[in-house]
């Protein structure tokens, strides 16, 4: 069986396809911030950052970087017409007040019921990364997760129950991995797309939670 995993850029591009026109969206640190580069020009999407930005755009060229225009991941961004700056306290009020339509977060683990772990592995030597993810997980109307399907050691990141410290309970709506896209539903994890050449049985073998095969389309690799 031959298949090719999606790159991080391809995962970001796939998520961008699912962000609707007019949405207010927070992009988490890491892979999710790449989504800003793939939002189509014919959509008006208002990107939000915890450090107090609204309506920012993709990264600028290197010769146009402004040290005062950075997102929560300390990456350079551009500002769109009508963009705004504000205190991070106001930014968190937006998150906690239910004013964001979607947040996109990374993950160490996602459970079959939508529980999310993304701030700490629980290992004694691991450095915890407490940030705005807990507020986003409970405050955003929808939570998308981007992640590799397995760890570098080959251990599943999609599991029946979390073994890492919890970020948010039953908060994840959709999961985008380098192998598939799946929805968290009351009946279980429903696989709606997977990379070409990968059988459902092989995908299940890489997943530590039961999957439901609802694939209608194939994820395309470059």
Secondary structure, DSSP 8 states (H G I E B T S, - for coil): -------HHHHHHHHHHTS-TT-EEEE-TTGGGGGGGT--TTS--EEEETTTEEEEES---GGG--TT-B-TTS-B-EEEEEEEE--HHHHHHHHHTT--SEEEE--SEEETTS-EE-S----TT-----SSHHHHHHHSSEEEEE--SB-TTS-BSEESS--S--SBSS---EEE-SSEEEEEETTEEEEEEEETT--HHHHHHT-BS-EEEEEEEEE---
